[in-house]
Amino acid sequence: MATPIAEELAKKQKEISVAEFFERNKQILGFDSLTRAVLTSVKEGVDNALDACEEADILPDIFVSIQKVEKTRDEYMIVIEDNGPGIVKDQIPPIFGKLLYGSRFYAIRQSRGQQGIGISAVVMYAQLTTGRPTKITSKISEDRPAYQADLIIDTKKNKPEILREDTLHWDKKSGTKIELIIHGRYVKEKRQSVFEYLRSTAIVNPHARIILIEPDNTKTVFERATEKMPKPTVEIKPHPEGTELGTILKMGRATESYKLLSFLVNEFSRVTTEKAREICARANVDEDMRPQDINREQANRLLNAFKLVKIMTPPTDCLSPIGETLVKKGLKKEMKADFIVTSTRPPSVYSGNPFQVEAGIVYGGELPKEENIQIMRFGNRVPLLYQQGGCVITHAIENIDWRRYGLEQRGGTGIPVGPAIVSVHVASTKIPFTSESKEAIADISEIQMEIQLAMRECARKMLSHLRKQQKLAKMKEKEEIIRKVLPLIAEKSADVLNKPVPPIAQVIAKIMNSIIIEDSIGYDEKSKTHKVKIEITNYTPHAKKIMLKAVVPSDAKIQNINPKPESTDHVITWDIKGIPSTEKRALEFEILGLDKDDYDENELYVDGIDPELLSGADAWDQEAFEEKSKMVEEPEETKENENKKPEKEEEE
């Protein structure tokens, strides 16, 4: 009897390891070209270094060197060194030599890497393309020697293989150094280059100092813009809104809780005892049943009940946004522009996952006026340099009518044209990347909406700044012309009529009919003091009562305010009873303790004056200011309920 074809086919079936899969499909991980291979290798090493330093609360000092290997074709030696906490000896082989090995698989908090693939994929690519092992050097304490190992990956077993190991003296307190040789191609002066990646990394990680040595020995130092470490993130529990049926079943089998009620409270975020009882009631499931006994039908009813019960959004201390001041500092440090505006949106949620959007616009300076604006995309403080067209950030920007904000845009859609760079950072516990290579963010409607709101706020600030500058420039030009021409007319008329030359101040005021506000900021490096001067000129025919407001950073210390204001806080308010026609009033104050770039533009508003008369300040909008200043805070009662345990269970 002939052997059935199915049995013949069955003999050909083979299992392959995850390492073998990625070995044959390296393009999935970002190694689909020689240029990208170099960039991906540097990116994975630098991301790991930043994460390690931040977790150990160490200001990162990262060294990157890329050198062409002599007598080879397209082989490069890449060295990445950091001053982090180092890695213990036993963990070096699995971290660098085993795919899908890491510490963040189940951690629900913002971090750069979560899959446990990145750096081990670089090790695999190096041995695949050059046949060479990767050298790892690590030191965990100043009083201990460094450990060094050469390793490769056994791709059939997805296991590390140590070829050589040793201990040595390393003149460093602690840190990790990776040395590997890959087949690649180094490019300069392109948006998708190592230089551009590190420059962008420095912008969204202003606390890091990065040194780059390129193959031609060009040395670039990206200095840190702040000594302040990012806010540490806190791991949170899964939120019911983003949970799937299979996850409920898996969590039920793994929990140590004896009853469904305590399972819901202990294992999920924002579920209090009262909410857990309501969920059980709506799902028609016994709250005293063992979570290990939940079947598929009951899990489905719980899933539906999650949608019916009003549960607070997840806490946002799992996120670590950069902050408007540091976003501005990072952009200013690396960009030459006329001005920079930034915006940070309050945290939001998609499918139970917290996220937050930060945006900035760099305008003017040396930027080209006739080209498309440059879009800088970031996800969890990591630059996204590829697949721009397939990213939600790009789509959000394309769907804004930028013509309303002073940029050219054919048809009101698409990437606008003008001297601007747009920066968008999305921070989340789970960024929905379109692929494992993490190059673009998927089109999630909630994320797109938040990006557009942040971008529109930046665009409004940009338009306001441009209009204010243009209006002030026109008024100053008008004043200059009037002051030159009017005296000549007055003299000529007086000569013809044989009368004295009349005073012209009131005539100038009638023609100008405006209130001009000019301001300047000086900075004393030694005392770290900003000295602000504001001058108000009343070029209207009548005396004017003016209420001027200067908005300063909420954490700034203010001193030497002159004249005495009505209120200070972080909005200095002067109620100036009356400025006679053609006269001036000078106001002054000082801000202590901020770096020079922390305060480089005055935010001035005037209340009670027709906006058409104003030049150099905006009309005050109390409602808009309160909305902008609103802080999203968790009620203490909610925090208490979050940590409140259900009544003590009876042990079985």
C-alpha positions as CSV (number, residue, x, y, z in Angstrom):
1,M,0.0,0.0,0.0
2,A,1.4,3.5,-0.9
3,T,2.2,5.9,1.9
4,P,-0.4,8.7,2.1
5,I,0.9,12.0,0.9
6,A,-0.1,13.6,4.3
7,E,2.4,11.3,6.1
8,E,5.1,12.2,3.6
9,L,4.4,15.9,4.1
10,A,4.4,15.4,7.9
11,K,8.0,14.1,7.8
12,K,9.1,17.4,6.3
13,Q,7.6,19.5,9.1
14,K,10.4,21.0,11.4
15,E,10.4,23.3,14.3
16,I,12.8,26.3,14.2
17,S,13.8,28.5,17.0
18,V,12.9,32.2,17.2
19,A,16.6,33.0,16.6
20,E,16.5,31.0,13.3
21,F,13.3,32.8,12.3
22,F,14.8,36.3,12.7
23,E,18.1,35.1,11.2
24,R,16.2,34.4,8.0
25,N,13.9,37.5,8.3
26,K,16.4,40.1,9.5
27,Q,14.6,42.8,7.7
28,I,11.8,42.6,10.3
29,L,14.2,43.9,12.9
30,G,15.6,46.8,10.7
31,F,18.5,45.1,9.0
32,D,17.1,45.2,5.4
33,S,19.9,47.4,4.0
34,L,23.6,48.0,4.8
35,T,22.9,51.6,5.7
36,R,20.1,50.7,8.1
37,A,22.1,47.9,9.6
38,V,24.7,50.4,11.0
39,L,21.9,52.8,12.2
40,T,19.9,49.9,13.9
41,S,23.0,48.6,15.6
42,V,23.8,52.0,17.1
43,K,20.2,52.7,18.0
44,E,19.8,49.4,20.0
45,G,23.0,49.9,21.9
46,V,22.3,53.6,22.7
47,D,18.6,52.8,23.7
48,N,19.9,50.1,26.1
49,A,22.5,52.5,27.6
50,L,19.9,55.3,28.2
51,D,17.4,52.9,29.8
52,A,20.1,51.4,32.1
53,C,21.4,54.8,33.2
54,E,17.9,56.1,33.9
55,E,16.9,53.0,35.9
56,A,20.0,53.6,38.1
57,D,19.4,57.3,38.3
58,I,22.7,58.1,36.6
59,L,23.2,61.1,34.2
60,P,24.1,59.3,30.9
61,D,27.5,59.7,29.3
62,I,27.5,57.6,26.2
63,F,30.4,57.1,23.7
64,V,29.8,55.8,20.2
65,S,32.6,55.0,17.8
66,I,32.2,53.7,14.2
67,Q,35.4,52.8,12.3
68,K,36.0,51.1,9.0
69,V,37.8,47.8,9.4
70,E,41.0,47.8,7.3
71,K,41.4,45.5,4.3
72,T,37.7,44.6,4.3
73,R,34.7,45.7,2.1
74,D,31.9,47.4,4.0
75,E,32.8,46.1,7.5
76,Y,32.6,48.4,10.4
77,M,33.7,48.2,14.0
78,I,31.0,49.7,16.3
79,V,31.8,50.5,19.9
80,I,29.1,51.7,22.3
81,E,30.1,52.6,25.9
82,D,28.1,53.9,28.8
83,N,28.5,54.9,32.5
84,G,25.5,53.0,33.6
85,P,25.3,50.4,36.5
86,G,26.8,47.6,34.4
87,I,25.5,44.1,34.1
88,V,26.2,41.2,36.4
89,K,28.2,38.4,35.0
90,D,25.4,35.8,34.9
91,Q,23.1,38.0,33.0
92,I,25.5,39.0,30.2
93,P,25.0,35.8,28.1
94,P,21.2,35.8,28.1
95,I,20.9,39.6,27.6
96,F,23.2,39.7,24.6
97,G,22.9,36.1,23.3
98,K,19.2,35.1,23.6
99,L,16.3,36.6,21.7
100,L,13.1,37.4,23.6
101,Y,14.9,37.8,26.9
102,G,14.4,40.9,28.9
103,S,13.0,42.5,32.1
104,R,10.1,44.5,30.7
105,F,7.8,41.9,29.1
106,Y,5.1,42.4,31.7
107,A,6.0,45.8,33.0
108,I,3.3,48.3,32.2
109,R,5.2,51.6,32.2
110,Q,7.0,53.8,29.7
111,S,10.3,52.4,28.4
112,R,12.3,52.4,25.2
113,G,12.5,48.6,24.8
114,Q,10.1,45.8,25.9
115,Q,10.5,42.9,23.5
116,G,13.9,41.6,24.5
117,I,15.0,41.4,20.9
118,G,17.0,44.6,20.1
119,I,20.6,44.2,21.2
120,S,20.6,40.4,20.8
121,A,19.5,40.9,17.2
122,V,22.5,43.1,16.7
123,V,24.8,40.4,18.0
124,M,23.1,37.9,15.7
125,Y,23.5,40.2,12.7
126,A,27.2,40.7,13.4
127,Q,27.9,37.0,13.5
128,L,25.7,36.3,10.5
129,T,27.4,38.9,8.2
130,T,31.0,38.8,9.4
131,G,31.3,35.5,11.4
132,R,32.8,37.4,14.3
133,P,31.7,37.3,18.0
134,T,30.6,40.3,20.0
135,K,32.8,41.5,22.9
136,I,31.0,42.7,26.0
137,T,32.8,44.4,28.9
138,S,30.9,45.2,32.1
139,K,31.8,46.7,35.5
140,I,29.2,46.8,38.3
141,S,31.3,48.4,41.1
142,E,34.3,50.6,41.6
143,D,35.9,48.0,43.9
144,R,35.5,45.1,41.6
145,P,37.3,44.1,38.3
146,A,35.5,44.3,35.0
147,Y,34.2,41.2,33.3
148,Q,34.7,40.6,29.6
149,A,33.3,38.0,27.3
150,D,33.2,37.1,23.6
151,L,30.0,35.5,22.7
152,I,27.8,34.3,19.8
153,I,24.3,33.0,19.5
154,D,23.5,29.3,18.8
155,T,20.6,30.1,16.6
156,K,19.2,26.6,16.5
157,K,18.7,26.6,20.3
158,N,18.4,30.4,20.8
159,K,21.1,30.2,23.4
160,P,24.3,32.2,24.0
161,E,27.7,30.6,23.5
162,I,30.7,32.1,25.4
163,L,33.9,31.8,23.3
164,R,36.2,33.6,25.7
165,E,35.8,35.2,29.1
166,D,38.2,37.1,31.4
167,T,38.5,39.7,34.2
168,L,40.5,42.9,33.7
169,H,41.1,46.4,35.1
170,W,38.9,49.0,33.6
171,D,39.4,52.6,34.7
172,K,35.8,53.3,35.2
173,K,33.4,53.3,38.2
174,S,30.8,51.2,36.4
175,G,29.4,50.8,32.9
176,T,29.0,48.6,29.9
177,K,30.9,48.5,26.6
178,I,29.8,46.6,23.5
179,E,32.3,46.0,20.6
180,L,31.1,44.3,17.4
181,I,31.9,44.2,13.7
182,I,29.1,44.2,11.1
183,H,28.6,44.3,7.4
184,G,27.2,47.8,6.7
185,R,27.6,51.1,5.0
186,Y,28.1,54.4,6.8
187,V,26.5,57.6,5.4
188,K,26.7,61.2,6.4
189,E,24.5,64.3,6.0
190,K,21.3,62.3,5.5
191,R,18.2,62.3,7.6
192,Q,18.5,58.6,8.1
193,S,22.1,58.7,9.4
194,V,23.8,57.8,12.7
195,F,24.6,61.5,13.2
196,E,21.0,62.6,12.7
197,Y,19.8,59.8,15.0
198,L,22.1,60.8,17.8
199,R,21.3,64.5,17.3
200,S,17.6,63.7,17.6
201,T,18.2,61.5,20.6
202,A,20.0,64.4,22.3
203,I,16.9,66.6,21.7
204,V,14.4,64.3,23.4
205,N,17.0,63.2,26.1
206,P,18.4,66.6,27.2
207,H,19.8,65.0,30.3
208,A,22.2,62.8,28.2
209,R,25.7,63.6,26.9
210,I,26.7,61.7,23.8
211,I,30.0,61.6,22.0
212,L,30.2,60.3,18.4
213,I,33.4,59.4,16.5
214,E,32.7,58.9,12.8
215,P,34.8,56.7,10.4
216,D,36.6,59.9,9.2
217,N,37.5,60.6,12.9
218,T,35.1,63.6,13.0
219,K,34.2,64.0,16.7
220,T,30.8,65.5,17.7
221,V,29.8,66.1,21.3
222,F,26.1,66.5,22.0
223,E,26.2,68.2,25.4
224,R,23.4,67.7,27.9
225,A,21.0,70.6,28.3
226,T,20.0,69.8,31.9
227,E,21.4,68.1,34.9
228,K,17.9,67.0,35.9
229,M,17.0,63.3,35.4
230,P,13.6,62.3,33.9
231,K,10.8,61.6,36.3
232,P,11.0,57.9,37.3
233,T,8.1,55.8,36.0
234,V,5.9,53.6,38.2
235,E,4.8,50.2,37.0
236,I,1.0,49.9,36.9
237,K,-1.5,47.0,36.6
238,P,-3.5,46.2,33.5
239,H,-6.5,48.4,33.0
240,P,-9.9,46.6,32.3
241,E,-10.5,48.7,29.2
242,G,-7.5,47.3,27.3
243,T,-7.9,43.7,28.4
244,E,-8.7,40.8,26.0
245,L,-10.6,37.6,26.7
246,G,-7.5,35.4,26.6
247,T,-5.7,37.7,29.0
248,I,-8.5,37.4,31.6
249,L,-8.2,33.6,31.4
250,K,-4.4,33.6,31.7
251,M,-4.5,36.1,34.6
252,G,-7.1,34.0,36.4
253,R,-5.0,30.9,36.2
254,A,-1.9,32.8,37.4
255,T,-3.4,34.8,40.3
256,E,-2.8,34.1,44.0
257,S,-6.3,35.4,44.9
258,Y,-8.9,32.9,46.1
259,K,-12.0,34.8,45.0
260,L,-13.0,36.6,41.8
261,L,-13.8,39.8,43.7
262,S,-10.2,40.0,45.1
263,F,-8.8,39.0,41.7
264,L,-10.4,42.0,40.0
265,V,-9.3,44.4,42.8
266,N,-5.7,43.1,43.1
267,E,-4.9,42.4,39.5
268,F,-6.5,45.3,37.6
269,S,-5.9,49.1,37.7
270,R,-8.6,51.4,39.0
271,V,-10.9,48.6,40.1
272,T,-12.2,49.2,43.7
273,T,-14.2,46.7,45.7
274,E,-17.4,48.5,44.8
275,K,-16.6,48.5,41.1
276,A,-15.6,44.8,41.3
277,R,-19.0,43.9,42.8
278,E,-20.7,45.9,40.1
279,I,-18.7,44.1,37.4
280,C,-19.6,40.7,38.8
281,A,-23.2,41.6,39.1
282,R,-23.4,42.9,35.5
283,A,-21.5,39.8,34.2
284,N,-23.8,37.5,36.3
285,V,-20.8,35.8,37.8
286,D,-20.4,34.7,41.4
287,E,-17.9,37.1,43.1
288,D,-16.8,34.3,45.5
289,M,-15.9,31.8,42.7
290,R,-12.2,30.8,42.2
291,P,-10.7,32.9,39.4
292,Q,-8.8,29.8,38.3
293,D,-12.2,28.2,37.4
294,I,-13.4,31.0,35.0
295,N,-14.5,29.5,31.7
296,R,-14.5,31.2,28.3
297,E,-18.2,32.2,28.5
298,Q,-17.8,33.8,32.0
299,A,-14.6,35.6,30.8
300,N,-16.5,37.0,27.9
301,R,-19.3,38.3,30.2
302,L,-16.7,39.9,32.4
303,L,-15.2,41.5,29.3
304,N,-18.5,43.0,28.3
305,A,-19.1,44.1,31.9
306,F,-15.9,46.1,31.8
307,K,-17.3,48.2,29.1
308,L,-20.6,48.8,31.0
309,V,-19.1,49.8,34.3
310,K,-17.6,53.3,34.5
311,I,-14.0,52.8,35.6
312,M,-11.5,55.6,36.0
313,T,-8.7,55.9,33.4
314,P,-5.3,54.4,34.3
315,P,-2.9,56.4,36.5
316,T,-0.3,58.4,34.6
317,D,2.7,58.1,36.9
318,C,3.7,55.3,34.5
319,L,4.6,58.0,32.0
320,S,7.7,60.3,32.0
321,P,7.1,63.2,29.6
322,I,10.0,65.5,28.7
323,G,8.1,68.7,29.7
324,E,7.7,71.9,27.7
325,T,10.8,73.6,29.1
326,L,13.1,70.7,28.3
327,V,11.6,70.1,24.9
328,K,12.4,73.8,24.1
329,K,15.9,73.5,25.6
330,G,16.6,70.3,23.6
331,L,15.4,71.9,20.3
332,K,17.2,75.2,20.9
333,K,20.5,73.4,21.7
334,E,20.5,71.7,18.3
335,M,18.6,74.1,16.1
336,K,19.3,77.6,14.9
337,A,16.0,79.4,14.6
338,D,14.2,82.7,15.2
339,F,11.9,81.2,17.8
340,I,10.6,77.9,19.2
341,V,7.2,77.1,20.6
342,T,6.2,73.9,22.5
343,S,3.1,72.2,23.9
344,T,2.5,69.3,26.2
345,R,-1.0,67.7,26.2
346,P,-2.5,66.3,29.4
347,P,-2.3,62.4,29.5
348,S,-4.9,60.5,27.6
349,V,-5.9,56.8,27.0
350,Y,-6.4,54.5,24.1
351,S,-7.7,50.9,24.7
352,G,-6.8,51.2,28.4
353,N,-3.2,52.3,27.6
354,P,-2.1,55.7,29.0
355,F,-0.2,58.0,26.5
356,Q,0.8,61.6,26.3
357,V,1.8,63.9,23.4
358,E,4.4,66.6,23.3
359,A,5.0,68.9,20.3
360,G,7.2,71.7,19.2
361,I,7.7,74.0,16.2
362,V,11.0,75.5,15.3
363,Y,10.6,78.5,12.9
364,G,12.7,80.8,10.8
365,G,16.5,81.2,11.1
366,E,18.4,79.3,8.4
367,L,15.6,76.9,7.6
368,P,14.7,76.8,3.8
369,K,11.5,78.7,2.9
370,E,10.7,76.8,-0.3
371,E,10.9,73.2,1.0
372,N,8.5,70.9,2.8
373,I,8.8,71.3,6.6
374,Q,10.9,68.7,8.3
375,I,9.0,66.3,10.6
376,M,10.8,64.9,13.7
377,R,9.0,61.9,15.1
378,F,9.7,60.3,18.5
379,G,8.2,57.4,20.4
380,N,9.2,57.0,24.1
381,R,12.2,59.3,23.7
382,V,13.5,57.3,20.6
383,P,13.8,59.0,17.2
384,L,11.7,57.4,14.4
385,L,13.7,57.9,11.2
386,Y,12.0,55.5,8.7
387,Q,8.5,54.9,7.3
388,Q,7.4,58.6,7.8
389,G,4.6,58.2,5.4
390,G,3.0,55.3,7.3
391,C,3.0,57.0,10.7
392,V,0.1,58.5,12.6
393,I,2.3,61.6,13.4
394,T,2.7,62.4,9.7
395,H,-1.0,61.7,9.0
396,A,-2.1,64.0,11.9
397,I,0.2,66.8,10.5
398,E,-1.0,66.4,6.9
399,N,-4.7,66.7,8.0
400,I,-4.2,70.2,9.6
401,D,-4.9,73.2,7.4
402,W,-1.6,75.0,7.8
403,R,-2.6,77.9,5.6
404,R,-4.5,79.3,8.6
405,Y,-1.2,79.4,10.4
406,G,1.0,81.1,7.8
407,L,2.5,78.2,6.0
408,E,1.9,77.2,2.3
409,Q,-0.1,74.0,1.7
410,R,-1.7,73.0,-1.6
411,G,-5.4,72.2,-1.1
412,G,-5.2,72.5,2.7
413,T,-3.8,68.9,3.1
414,G,-0.4,67.3,2.9
415,I,2.9,68.3,4.3
416,P,3.1,72.1,4.3
417,V,6.0,74.3,2.9
418,G,7.9,76.8,4.9
419,P,10.9,77.5,7.2
420,A,9.8,75.2,10.0
421,I,10.6,72.0,11.7
422,V,7.8,70.1,13.5
423,S,8.6,67.8,16.5
424,V,6.2,65.3,18.0
425,H,6.9,62.9,20.9
426,V,4.4,60.2,21.9
427,A,5.0,58.6,25.3
428,S,3.0,55.5,26.3
429,T,3.2,52.3,28.2
430,K,2.4,50.6,24.9
431,I,3.1,52.4,21.7
432,P,1.3,50.7,18.9
433,F,4.2,50.4,16.4
434,T,3.4,49.1,12.9
435,S,6.2,46.5,13.1
436,E,8.8,45.0,15.3
437,S,11.4,47.4,13.9
438,K,9.5,50.3,15.7
439,E,9.7,52.8,12.9
440,A,6.2,54.1,12.7
441,I,3.1,54.4,14.9
442,A,-0.2,52.9,13.9
443,D,-3.2,55.1,13.1
444,I,-5.0,55.1,16.4
445,S,-7.7,57.8,16.4
446,E,-7.2,58.9,20.0
447,I,-3.4,59.4,19.4
448,Q,-4.0,61.3,16.1
449,M,-6.5,63.6,17.8
450,E,-4.1,64.4,20.6
451,I,-1.2,65.1,18.1
452,Q,-3.5,67.5,16.2
453,L,-4.5,69.3,19.3
454,A,-0.8,69.7,20.4
455,M,0.2,70.8,16.9
456,R,-2.7,73.3,16.6
457,E,-1.7,74.9,20.0
458,C,1.9,75.2,18.8
459,A,0.7,76.6,15.4
460,R,-1.5,79.2,17.2
461,K,1.5,80.3,19.3
462,M,3.6,80.5,16.2
463,L,1.0,82.6,14.4
464,S,0.5,84.9,17.4
465,H,4.2,85.4,17.6
466,L,4.6,86.2,13.9
467,R,1.6,88.6,13.9
468,K,2.8,90.3,17.0
469,Q,6.3,90.8,15.6
470,Q,5.0,91.9,12.2
471,K,2.5,94.4,13.8
472,L,5.1,95.8,16.1
473,A,7.6,96.2,13.2
474,K,4.9,98.0,11.1
475,M,4.0,100.3,14.0
476,K,7.6,101.2,14.7
477,E,8.2,101.9,11.0
478,K,5.0,104.0,10.9
479,E,6.2,106.0,13.9
480,E,9.6,106.5,12.4
481,I,8.1,107.9,9.2
482,I,5.7,110.1,11.0
483,R,8.4,111.5,13.3
484,K,10.5,112.4,10.3
485,V,7.7,113.8,8.0
486,L,5.4,115.5,10.5
487,P,7.9,118.1,11.9
488,L,8.8,119.1,8.4
489,I,5.1,119.7,7.5
490,A,4.5,121.6,10.8
491,E,7.5,123.8,10.2
492,K,6.5,124.5,6.5
493,S,2.9,125.3,7.5
494,A,4.0,127.6,10.3
495,D,6.4,129.4,7.9
496,V,3.6,129.8,5.3
497,L,1.1,131.1,7.9
498,N,3.7,133.1,9.7
499,K,2.8,131.4,13.0
500,P,4.7,129.5,15.7
501,V,5.4,125.8,15.0
502,P,2.5,123.9,16.7
503,P,3.1,120.9,19.1
504,I,2.8,117.7,17.2
505,A,2.7,115.1,19.9
506,Q,-1.1,114.9,19.9
507,V,-1.2,114.8,16.2
508,I,1.2,111.8,16.2
509,A,-1.0,110.1,18.7
510,K,-4.1,110.6,16.6
511,I,-2.3,109.2,13.5
512,M,-0.7,106.3,15.3
513,N,-3.8,105.4,17.4
514,S,-2.1,102.5,19.1
515,I,-0.5,101.3,22.3
516,I,3.0,99.9,21.7
517,I,4.5,97.5,24.2
518,E,8.2,96.7,23.9
519,D,10.1,94.3,26.0
520,S,13.6,93.0,26.5
521,I,15.3,90.3,28.6
522,G,18.8,90.5,29.9
523,Y,20.6,87.7,31.7
524,D,23.3,87.7,34.3
525,E,25.3,84.4,34.1
526,K,26.9,84.8,37.5
527,S,23.7,85.3,39.5
528,K,21.5,83.3,37.1
529,T,19.1,86.3,37.0
530,H,16.8,87.3,34.1
531,K,16.2,91.0,34.1
532,V,13.0,91.9,32.3
533,K,12.1,95.4,31.1
534,I,8.7,96.4,29.6
535,E,7.9,99.8,28.1
536,I,4.3,100.9,27.3
537,T,3.8,103.9,25.0
538,N,0.3,105.4,24.7
539,Y,0.0,106.6,21.1
540,T,-3.8,107.3,21.3
541,P,-5.4,110.7,21.7
542,H,-6.6,110.0,25.3
543,A,-5.2,108.7,28.6
544,K,-5.5,104.9,28.9
545,K,-6.0,102.7,31.9
546,I,-4.1,99.4,31.3
547,M,-4.0,96.1,33.1
548,L,-0.8,94.3,31.9
549,K,-0.1,90.7,32.8
550,A,3.3,88.9,32.5
551,V,3.1,85.1,32.7
552,V,6.2,83.5,34.1
553,P,7.1,79.9,34.9
554,S,5.2,78.6,37.9
555,D,8.5,77.4,39.6
556,A,10.3,80.8,39.0
557,K,11.3,83.0,41.9
558,I,10.4,86.6,41.2
559,Q,12.0,89.7,42.8
560,N,12.5,93.5,42.4
561,I,9.1,94.1,40.7
562,N,8.7,97.7,39.9
563,P,6.2,99.3,40.2
564,K,4.4,97.2,42.8
565,P,2.0,94.9,41.1
566,E,-1.6,94.0,42.0
567,S,-0.7,90.3,42.2
568,T,2.4,88.1,41.6
569,D,2.1,84.3,41.8
570,H,3.2,83.2,38.3
571,V,1.0,85.9,36.6
572,I,2.4,89.3,37.5
573,T,-0.4,91.8,37.1
574,W,-0.1,95.6,37.1
575,D,-3.2,97.8,37.2
576,I,-1.9,101.0,35.7
577,K,-4.4,103.7,36.4
578,G,-3.8,105.9,33.5
579,I,-1.1,106.7,30.9
580,P,-1.5,110.1,29.4
581,S,-1.5,110.4,25.6
582,T,2.0,110.2,24.1
583,E,3.6,109.2,27.4
584,K,5.5,106.1,28.5
585,R,5.5,103.8,31.5
586,A,8.4,101.4,32.4
587,L,7.9,98.1,34.2
588,E,10.6,95.8,35.5
589,F,11.1,92.5,37.3
590,E,13.7,89.8,37.8
591,I,13.5,86.0,37.7
592,L,16.0,84.0,39.8
593,G,17.5,80.6,39.4
594,L,16.7,79.7,35.8
595,D,19.1,78.9,33.0
596,K,19.3,81.4,30.2
597,D,17.3,79.3,27.8
598,D,14.6,78.5,30.3
599,Y,13.1,82.0,29.9
600,D,13.9,83.6,26.5
601,E,10.6,85.3,25.6
602,N,8.1,87.3,27.6
603,E,4.4,86.2,27.5
604,L,2.6,89.5,27.8
605,Y,-1.2,90.2,27.8
606,V,-3.3,93.3,28.2
607,D,-6.9,93.3,29.7
608,G,-9.5,96.0,29.1
609,I,-8.1,97.4,25.9
610,D,-9.4,97.0,22.3
611,P,-7.1,94.4,20.7
612,E,-6.9,96.4,17.6
613,L,-5.0,99.1,19.4
614,L,-2.3,96.7,20.8
615,S,1.1,96.1,19.4
616,G,3.6,93.8,21.2
617,A,1.1,92.0,23.5
618,D,-2.0,89.8,23.2
619,A,-5.5,90.4,24.6
620,W,-6.0,88.5,27.9
621,D,-8.4,85.5,27.7
622,Q,-9.0,84.3,31.3
623,E,-11.0,81.2,30.2
624,A,-8.2,80.1,27.8
625,F,-5.6,80.6,30.4
626,E,-7.4,78.6,33.0
627,E,-7.9,75.8,30.6
628,K,-4.2,75.8,29.7
629,S,-3.2,75.9,33.4
630,K,-5.5,73.2,34.5
631,M,-3.6,70.4,36.1
632,V,-4.8,66.8,35.8
633,E,-4.7,65.4,39.4
634,E,-5.9,62.2,40.9
635,P,-8.3,62.7,43.8
636,E,-6.8,61.3,47.0
637,E,-9.9,59.3,47.6
638,T,-9.3,57.5,44.3
639,K,-5.7,56.7,45.2
640,E,-6.9,55.3,48.5
641,N,-9.5,53.1,46.8
642,E,-6.9,52.0,44.3
643,N,-4.8,50.5,47.1
644,K,-7.7,49.3,49.2
645,K,-7.9,45.5,49.5
646,P,-11.2,43.6,49.7
647,E,-12.2,42.1,53.0
648,K,-9.9,39.4,54.2
649,E,-10.6,36.1,52.4
650,E,-11.0,32.8,54.1
651,E,-8.1,30.5,53.2
652,E,-9.2,27.3,51.6
